[in-house]
Amino acid sequence: MPDRSYLDWPFFERCHAERAAKLDAWATDVLPGLVDHHDVDASCRRLVAELGRAGWLKAVAPAACGGEGDGYDVRSLCVSRETLGYHDGLADFAFAMQGLGSGPIALFGTDKQKRRWLPEVSAGRVIPAFALSETEAGSDVAAMACAATPDGPDHVRLDGEKTWISNGGIADVYVVFARTGEAPGARGISAFIVPADAPGLTIAERIDVIAPHPLARLAFEGCRVPLANRLGGPGEGFKVAMATLDVFRSTVGAAALGFARRALDEALDRALTRKLFGAPMADLPLAQASLAEMATDVDAAALLVYRAAWARDAGAPRITREAAMAKMTATENAQAVIDKAVQLFGGLGVKSGTVVERLYREIRALRIYEGATEVQKLIIAREVLKARAASQS
């Protein structure tokens, strides 16, 4: 059983501990029958449907739209991702993308847009996707080339491509960010809701990665979208994207934390049961040193992840710095923890199909998506410099 003593920290309420315990029990019983890592499309569809049926996706929508609460409880999102990540990375992915993909609608949608999409997302009947990245516009969003040009009084025409789109190929609806030209750079981008069956939208390529999940390159050629599908005002797409990432970036850290906790538990079991030189590996000072570093890395990451989530839930208008610190530290620490676990397993650590080998593949992408570690460092530096300048003015 994973360690849950951290849920006694003052960041949490009783409901978060209850959620972790119930979701852990559900995942233990249900996930093995849902996940086939050789068929990720079908697995993700099953996972979304069952997560919705069991009520776990209510966390990604407000109560008025089939969810729970008045808005996001980020601690619940983080607890959910950590718990699912502990059990299976694809289960975490399916949960997370229901949130990230619909986040712009929940945060910036009109009442009509919310009523149309969010109840279906929280019930697991609709799969959404967040389509921001391009070949030359990943970390540098201002370099975006996909364009939305006026097409009559009530429509725009989308032309261009998006790539590295999670849920690409299985999504029912995409939130697409495109250049509309109200101002230079990031200030001239708008966001649009685009159904997957919109004429002119095609799946140009399915992308395979080391830890498989649905991923694709999208092509837009004369894809006509009603202006009524825009999220926020004209030129507010960057604001929509960053506000969404502000909520969900700390949850990436929570997923990494789930991976790291699983790796630590696997390593502890290995150290206690593996005999070396006539005694358990756990008696060796170097093994103890690795376990000590792993445990400390896990707790350090957890403190930053749940500090960020608590700050958002407590009413902080923005948690840009806190979320960036959480995402950077948790993903980098998880990489280090998992690497140590592989080392403690020796040859078995790189054998295909073992838990630590799977974790080794799954953690790598988290240090890149939703802002690579290097980008998080720039964000953190920008925020602390801004705060320092403000304090001296």
Beta strands, then each sheet from edge to edge (+ up, - down):
strand 1: 128-131
strand 2: 147-150
strand 3: 155-166
strand 4: 173-179
strand 5: 189-195
strand 6: 201-206
strand 7: 215-226
strand 8: 230-231
strand 9: 275-276
strand 10: 279-280
sheet 1: 1+ 4+ 5- 8+
sheet 2: 2+ 3- 7+ 6-
sheet 3: 9+ 10-
end
